């Protein structure tokens, strides 16, 4: 019986190691293909024969590295064969949705959880929705900024018009030979002075005007305090109390006669015995 672990190997007599040459085969052109063992990532139906393949069934598949990438994540494609008709089925990885995508040879069965997951809002959609909400919230702020910008533009245009008119006036005065160093009165100062003059005139007009007599009666407090206070008269009426009717006589009931009360007999007290004065004569003083 031979050993399980052979330490020495047999070399024939005509063995020549110089005849052994190291050769390299041609490199494989196209995508890299490997043979792997995998399980079906989802339940599917073969489009050739209608065979149903459940999720988790094991296959010997060919793994192909594609040129497609998602955020520098390599996408792989797998080739398997149907267990009934040996038709080729192809699916590839989907890193965007963290799932697999069936390409050809089979049709993926309906999965409610997958539909609900696809219906959920993605990160890009959520960002778009938040941007729209922020834009709607900033509508009033944008309107306020537009109004502020419009007011600022109007003020700038008014200032430019004033500068242009002043320059034109100075130029015209220089042509006519007049002095141009006369200070131009400020519009705001003139308006403020005019308002002060109007307010002073109104104050003087109201001070000289007397209040008209509208015929109001003056009420003196002394007369009101000295006037006698009349007490209100209170009408007193005396009504006779109504007698109660005997309803028992109307119904045929006889009232019981009251029992006569017996007066108690007078109590006669016994006369107390009178002590003779001779016996009491010795008890008048305290001397023995």
PyMOL commands that set and color helices and strands:
alter all, ss='L'
color gray80, all
select helices_A, chain A and resi 17-19+112-119+123-137+139-176+187-208+221-226+247-250+281-283
alter helices_A, ss='H'
color red, helices_A
select strands_A, chain A and resi 33-39+44-46+52-53+58-70+73-81+88-94+99-104+106-108
alter strands_A, ss='S'
color yellow, strands_A
deselect
rebuild
show_as cartoon
